[in-house]
Amino acid sequence: MESTIKKLDKSFLTADQKKVWDGFEDDLREHAEHIGKNAGNIKHQREHFSMMSEDVYDLVKAFGGGRAIYHDHCPMYNEGKGAIWLSETKEVRNPYFGAKMPTCGTVEEVIQ
């Protein structure tokens, strides 16, 4: 994801869209870098995945998804504080608890 962010052609963005993107770009790069460079530390990866998911959610809300995007929520992650993620499928596949609790969570919203 880090390399994809670097390659993004911003020339197709409107001025308003570019402002929105510019507000998230550095954080997305940082989260992608932490996830990619911490293969042995799943806890650290999940922390950055959670923050990245919030940013990506805001981007999808601003730009649209071009298709149905499912905004899912895990109520148990982060000591019960919860966390979100986006999915292309209606079926809940929890990235925070993986094989321990693969279906923990709910679809909170469908973004078109």
C-alpha angles and dihedrals in degrees: 000000000000092000091045091054090052091051096048110130103224093184090090092059123097117234091260093048091049090055090052092047093047089055091060106029100089094045092048091051091050093049092047090049093051092048093048097046098045103062091145095050109065092170091059091045091052092050091055092041088056093052092043091051090056091052094046090048090055090048093050090049090051098042104024126236102253087230138024112310118186118221104208129189132205110200095193104053119105096025093308097314089110134216139219137226135179124238138184091216131067091222111094113239106174112217093189099061100021114180093002094065109359096167099040108128143045139250104252099180143358111223116202 
